[in-house]
Amino acid sequence: MGEDLGARRPSIATIFNPRRGRGSAPARPSVVVTDEDSPGPPLQLSNGAGVRVGSAGVSAGSAPTPVRSPSINLASPAPPADPETGSASESQREKTTKCTKFRKAIFSKTTRKVVVGWLVTCCVTASWVGATHLLKDMFLRQTPASTMPTGPSLPSAPLPTSNTSQPVKMGVQKQVFDAPFFTTWFCTTWTGLFFPMYLASHLCFKRDKSSLKVTLKAIAQNFRDRGVTFGKFMTRCCLFCLLWVVTNYMYVYSLRILDCTDVMALYSAHVSFVYLLSWVILHDQFVGVRIVAVILCNTGIALLAYMDGITKTKTLGGVVLAAAAAAGSAVYKVLFKKVIGEASFGQVSFIFTIIALLNTVLLSPFVAAFYFSGYEVIEWRFLPWPNLVIAAALSLAANLLGNFAIAFTFEIFITLGLVLAVPVSAVLDTKWYAVQFQGMKLAGVVLIMCGFFLVLFPANWPEYITKVLRWGRHRKRNQPRQQPEPVDYRTGLISRSHLRSPSGLIR
């Protein structure tokens, strides 16, 4: 009874306070910290049930089981890392990082768009120059009057004399083709291939007839959602067809009077007219540098108008026609954006096909009337069909790239194709037709091209210039600084001071 309660209460066995029975043999250690790398026996901390501690956890049992995970090593320290191996691995990582960045830079989406953009620019330039020069060559085709069949009177021109000493019999040559309206009608008819080519590409890429039906329904539904009825749609298409035909007719007609380079330079001024109309009608942002571009383009047009003097009314008329074609193209583009808005590729191709069908059906009587009345000369026997067909195909290619290449590249590359066509055409004119660019003619072409490039300036172009200037200053600031000169600890002054010496005295 007088026994202490604390003596009768059994003690709690713990890791640090193990309970031993009377007369019992010592038990196996309860915690074993192993060192798999060291050959010595494991470190025993206490008695009890077999418990093995490793990085994978704590396992209890009667016998310790081997664990493959890394364990606590108390016997020997880890070997030091080899500096040469570490530097080699770091250099390998740097090379891998640089290669990865280089591959990402080459195969990035922006790089692909830039590469495709330059290809589109070359294609637009080639198609535009090729179509213009082929049409110009058609108007220069002549044949001797003796081989011509009887018919209405044709404009004649004397045969050029040869520089050789042998005399050449003078004859009369007559034009075999002088039909700008027929040319415009024929080239516009090829525009009807827009929608069939769109459907063909849709089937080639998706290969699903059900998706084609869904696309056609989506095109029709989009017009219905905007409240465009069939009557409104056909009226707008007739308006666009009229603008298209009038613009192209003035462009082709001006080729009868002016050189190809002059016509292309004057037509490229339509970019400045597009900006003016967009600012007024579409309420685009006002950019001062683009107003300067408009002034430069108008000055270039005025110089080209009087490049052959004031008495040359024929040249003045050709310049007016080409400038009017540029203005008509600007009106067409701005009205299309205003009336149609943001249209899909399917809608754009469908509208172009409708315009071509209206041109073929409604304007065919005018083609026949101009031919039979003698207003336009077409000698079917000597008609240069290859020139006409290739020019129509190149015109179609230029229009396709101008409308659909935006899906693969940036719009600026499409626009650059028009202005780069001017110097290419100038080289061809100089080589084939011995055209000389000097005086007011050269100044007018250069001013129009400068205005074209100024229109391409972005709206926030001053910010880019500021960033370039700040980048230059930032590079100067990030240059390695010179090592500071030692400090005189007696006075606390820097020895670089120009007023005091290192000892603190005034110099």
Secondary structure, DSSP 8 states (H G I E B T S, - for coil): --S-HHHHS-----SSS----TT-----EEEEE--SSSSS--EEEEESSEEEEETTEEEEESS-----S-----SS------HHHHHHHHHHHHHHHHHHHHHHHHSSHHHHHHHHHHHHHHHHHHHHHHHHHHHHHHHH-EEEGGGS-S-S---EEE----SSSS-----EEEESEE-HHHHHHHHHHGGGGHHHHHHHHHHHHH--HHHHHHHHHHHHHHHHHTT--HHHHHHHHHHHHHHHHHHHHHHHHHHTTS-HHHHHHHHTTHHHHHHHHHHHTS-----HHHHHHHHHHHHHHHHHHTTT-SS-HHHHHHHHHHHHHHHHHHHHHHHHHHHT-S--HHHHHHHHHHHHHHHHHHSHHHHHHHHHTTSSEE-TTT--HHHHHHHHHHHHHHHHHHHHGGGTS-HHHHHHHHHHHHHHHHHHHHHHS-----THHHHHHHHHHHHHHHHTS-TTHHHHHHHHHHHHHHHHHTS-------EETTTTEETT-SSB-TTS-B-
